[in-house]
Amino acid sequence: MANPLSDLFDKLMSPVSALSGADRVAGTLAAISRTLFDGKMWRSLGWILLGLVLLLGGVLLLLRKPIEGAAGTAAKAALL
């Protein structure tokens, strides 16, 4: 009958188990670096950001004219 504590100690001290965690960390870092340096992703995000900025600018311009007209009318009414 094997000693469970001895088996656990052997598994913890084996170099293979120590390197298996490093392999997972290296794989994770490689996946992150592939994602961060993916030019197609950043180009797509840039187009989406440009679209949102243009859309927001258009909506602000559309809303600004009626607001200026209403403010001008209110200012004229206040002065009369």
N, CA, C and O of each residue as an XYZ file, in Angstrom:
320
protein
N       0.846     -1.165      0.000
C       0.000      0.000      0.000
C       0.901      1.241      0.000
O       1.839      1.344      0.791
N       0.598      2.172     -0.896
C       1.422      3.370     -1.038
C       0.990      4.426     -0.030
O      -0.171      4.494      0.375
N       1.921      5.215      0.346
C       1.659      6.293      1.276
C       1.126      7.499      0.477
O       1.849      8.002     -0.384
N      -0.096      7.982      0.721
C      -0.652      9.102     -0.053
C       0.161     10.377      0.116
O       0.280     11.165     -0.822
N       0.710     10.581      1.281
C       1.503     11.783      1.512
C       2.793     11.741      0.694
O       3.228     12.757      0.153
N       3.385     10.581      0.611
C       4.599     10.423     -0.182
C       4.303     10.619     -1.668
O       5.094     11.237     -2.381
N       3.170     10.098     -2.139
C       2.793     10.268     -3.546
C       2.552     11.746     -3.865
O       2.967     12.241     -4.913
N       1.895     12.422     -2.973
C       1.641     13.843     -3.163
C       2.942     14.632     -3.204
O       3.114     15.521     -4.037
N       3.860     14.299     -2.296
C       5.150     14.975     -2.271
C       5.922     14.723     -3.560
O       6.539     15.640     -4.101
N       5.894     13.480     -4.061
C       6.582     13.155     -5.308
C       5.999     13.932     -6.497
O       6.736     14.402     -7.364
N       4.667     14.057     -6.523
C       4.029     14.800     -7.623
C       4.371     16.284     -7.547
O       4.599     16.923     -8.575
N       4.408     16.823     -6.358
C       4.720     18.243     -6.211
C       6.170     18.557     -6.545
O       6.473     19.630     -7.065
N       7.046     17.642     -6.253
C       8.467     17.892     -6.467
C       8.961     17.474     -7.851
O      10.121     17.722     -8.180
N       8.124     16.856     -8.658
C       8.588     16.427     -9.980
C       8.717     17.648    -10.888
O       7.881     18.550    -10.827
N       9.750     17.690    -11.728
C       9.949     18.862    -12.595
C       8.861     19.012    -13.644
O       8.607     20.122    -14.111
N       8.224     17.933    -14.019
C       7.183     18.003    -15.036
C       5.989     18.806    -14.522
O       5.442     19.639    -15.245
N       5.592     18.562    -13.299
C       4.451     19.293    -12.765
C       4.788     20.763    -12.548
O       3.910     21.620    -12.650
N       6.039     21.061    -12.254
C       6.432     22.458    -12.064
C       6.408     23.206    -13.393
O       6.079     24.392    -13.435
N       6.756     22.518    -14.474
C       6.781     23.169    -15.780
C       5.408     23.233    -16.438
O       5.190     24.054    -17.328
N       4.489     22.387    -16.019
C       3.174     22.398    -16.649
C       2.457     23.720    -16.373
O       1.732     24.218    -17.233
N       2.648     24.285    -15.198
C       2.059     25.588    -14.907
C       2.699     26.684    -15.730
O       2.021     27.611    -16.173
N       4.012     26.582    -15.939
C       4.707     27.578    -16.754
C       4.250     27.495    -18.205
O       4.163     28.516    -18.886
N       3.959     26.286    -18.683
C       3.452     26.133    -20.051
C       2.097     26.808    -20.212
O       1.827     27.447    -21.230
N       1.258     26.663    -19.209
C      -0.056     27.317    -19.285
C       0.083     28.832    -19.253
O      -0.624     29.532    -19.978
N       0.976     29.342    -18.430
C       1.206     30.791    -18.359
C       1.762     31.296    -19.683
O       1.335     32.335    -20.187
N       2.722     30.555    -20.247
C       3.302     30.952    -21.526
C       2.256     30.925    -22.633
O       2.242     31.804    -23.494
N       1.393     29.937    -22.615
C       0.323     29.861    -23.612
C      -0.653     31.018    -23.487
O      -1.109     31.572    -24.488
N      -0.968     31.376    -22.255
C      -1.869     32.509    -22.022
C      -1.232     33.812    -22.480
O      -1.892     34.630    -23.121
N       0.035     34.013    -22.162
C       0.729     35.228    -22.600
C       0.841     35.293    -24.111
O       0.730     36.372    -24.693
N       1.056     34.162    -24.752
C       1.122     34.133    -26.212
C      -0.225     34.492    -26.825
O      -0.278     35.210    -27.823
N      -1.306     34.003    -26.243
C      -2.637     34.327    -26.757
C      -2.948     35.809    -26.580
O      -3.547     36.430    -27.458
N      -2.544     36.372    -25.454
C      -2.769     37.805    -25.216
C      -1.954     38.636    -26.200
O      -2.457     39.619    -26.743
N      -0.715     38.257    -26.433
C       0.117     39.034    -27.352
C      -0.388     38.921    -28.777
O      -0.318     39.890    -29.532
N      -0.900     37.746    -29.164
C      -1.475     37.619    -30.511
C      -2.681     38.534    -30.659
O      -2.897     39.118    -31.721
N      -3.460     38.656    -29.604
C      -4.646     39.508    -29.654
C      -4.260     40.986    -29.685
O      -4.839     41.759    -30.447
N      -3.295     41.381    -28.870
C      -2.911     42.789    -28.798
C      -2.239     43.281    -30.077
O      -2.371     44.451    -30.435
N      -1.528     42.406    -30.759
C      -0.802     42.821    -31.948
C      -1.516     42.431    -33.235
O      -0.900     42.391    -34.301
N      -2.808     42.144    -33.142
C      -3.591     41.803    -34.323
C      -4.055     43.098    -34.988
O      -4.961     43.768    -34.492
N      -3.431     43.444    -36.105
C      -3.734     44.703    -36.777
C      -5.141     44.773    -37.325
O      -5.750     45.843    -37.337
N      -5.667     43.650    -37.779
C      -7.022     43.645    -38.336
C      -8.052     44.003    -37.273
O      -9.024     44.705    -37.553
N      -7.836     43.515    -36.049
C      -8.759     43.845    -34.971
C      -8.735     45.339    -34.673
O      -9.787     45.964    -34.534
N      -7.525     45.919    -34.573
C      -7.415     47.345    -34.261
C      -7.976     48.201    -35.385
O      -8.572     49.246    -35.123
N      -7.796     47.774    -36.644
C      -8.361     48.515    -37.759
C      -9.883     48.488    -37.694
O     -10.531     49.508    -37.929
N     -10.453     47.343    -37.381
C     -11.911     47.236    -37.264
C     -12.432     48.099    -36.113
O     -13.446     48.784    -36.248
N     -11.728     48.056    -34.980
C     -12.144     48.898    -33.855
C     -12.033     50.382    -34.202
O     -12.850     51.189    -33.758
N     -11.031     50.736    -34.989
C     -10.888     52.121    -35.421
C     -12.051     52.576    -36.288
O     -12.555     53.688    -36.127
N     -12.478     51.713    -37.213
C     -13.623     52.063    -38.053
C     -14.897     52.200    -37.233
O     -15.703     53.100    -37.467
N     -15.073     51.301    -36.271
C     -16.256     51.385    -35.401
C     -16.227     52.674    -34.590
O     -17.252     53.342    -34.454
N     -15.067     53.029    -34.052
C     -14.933     54.256    -33.273
C     -15.195     55.486    -34.144
O     -15.869     56.422    -33.715
N     -14.661     55.479    -35.369
C     -14.910     56.599    -36.280
C     -16.391     56.725    -36.591
O     -16.924     57.834    -36.629
N     -17.060     55.609    -36.813
C     -18.497     55.641    -37.069
C     -19.282     56.204    -35.902
O     -20.214     56.984    -36.092
N     -18.911     55.813    -34.709
C     -19.604     56.332    -33.518
C     -19.373     57.832    -33.344
O     -20.294     58.566    -32.984
N     -18.140     58.289    -33.599
C     -17.834     59.718    -33.465
C     -18.625     60.524    -34.495
O     -19.192     61.568    -34.172
N     -18.660     60.032    -35.738
C     -19.410     60.741    -36.779
C     -20.907     60.737    -36.493
O     -21.590     61.736    -36.717
N     -21.415     59.603    -35.996
C     -22.829     59.530    -35.654
C     -23.176     60.491    -34.524
O     -24.184     61.195    -34.591
N     -22.350     60.520    -33.496
C     -22.590     61.420    -32.371
C     -22.488     62.880    -32.815
O     -23.289     63.719    -32.405
N     -21.496     63.173    -33.657
C     -21.366     64.543    -34.171
C     -22.566     64.964    -34.992
O     -23.030     66.100    -34.885
N     -23.073     64.053    -35.816
C     -24.259     64.364    -36.613
C     -25.485     64.602    -35.761
O     -26.264     65.516    -36.030
N     -25.661     63.796    -34.748
C     -26.814     63.974    -33.854
C     -26.693     65.295    -33.095
O     -27.688     65.998    -32.916
N     -25.485     65.635    -32.650
C     -25.306     66.906    -31.940
C     -25.566     68.093    -32.861
O     -26.177     69.079    -32.448
N     -25.106     68.004    -34.099
C     -25.392     69.088    -35.047
C     -26.878     69.196    -35.341
O     -27.413     70.298    -35.465
N     -27.538     68.068    -35.452
C     -28.973     68.062    -35.721
C     -29.745     68.683    -34.567
O     -30.704     69.423    -34.785
N     -29.333     68.386    -33.345
C     -30.038     68.908    -32.175
C     -29.646     70.340    -31.846
O     -30.408     71.053    -31.193
N     -28.473     70.771    -32.285
C     -27.997     72.098    -31.930
C     -28.810     73.200    -32.609
O     -29.080     74.231    -31.994
N     -29.197     73.000    -33.847
C     -29.961     74.035    -34.560
C     -31.306     74.325    -33.891
O     -31.613     75.493    -33.654
N     -32.121     73.312    -33.575
C     -33.375     73.636    -32.880
C     -33.154     74.260    -31.510
O     -33.944     75.103    -31.084
N     -32.108     73.868    -30.824
C     -31.838     74.442    -29.505
C     -31.459     75.914    -29.655
O     -31.918     76.758    -28.886
N     -30.609     76.225    -30.660
C     -30.240     77.631    -30.875
C     -31.448     78.454    -31.270
O     -31.599     79.593    -30.829
N     -32.319     77.878    -32.110
C     -33.542     78.603    -32.517
C     -34.442     78.848    -31.333
O     -34.989     79.943    -31.200
N     -34.616     77.875    -30.472
C     -35.473     78.027    -29.299
C     -34.858     79.022    -28.316
O     -35.573     79.806    -27.693
N     -33.556     78.990    -28.182
C     -32.883     79.936    -27.270
C     -33.011     81.356    -27.812
O     -33.234     82.296    -27.049
N     -32.870     81.514    -29.126
C     -33.022     82.855    -29.721
C     -34.427     83.380    -29.543
O     -34.616     84.559    -29.243
N     -35.422     82.515    -29.725
C     -36.803     82.930    -29.542
C     -37.080     83.298    -28.090
O     -37.776     84.277    -27.821
N     -36.549     82.535    -27.169
C     -36.736     82.822    -25.746
C     -36.029     84.119    -25.365
O     -36.546     84.882    -24.548
N     -34.865     84.382    -25.939
C     -34.133     85.616    -25.627
C     -34.886     86.830    -26.172
O     -34.975     87.864    -25.509
N     -35.418     86.696    -27.369
C     -36.213     87.802    -27.949
C     -37.467     88.071    -27.116
O     -37.832     89.223    -26.880
N     -38.117     86.999    -26.677
C     -39.330     87.162    -25.857
C     -39.010     87.805    -24.515
O     -39.811     88.574    -23.984
N     -37.838     87.490    -23.968
C     -37.461     88.056    -22.686
C     -37.127     89.530    -22.809
O     -37.353     90.305    -21.879
N     -36.590     89.915    -23.957
C     -36.216     91.316    -24.146
C     -37.409     92.189    -24.468
O     -37.361     93.397    -24.235
N     -38.466     91.625    -24.990
C     -39.635     92.439    -25.349
C     -40.541     92.608    -24.233
O     -41.572     93.266    -24.369
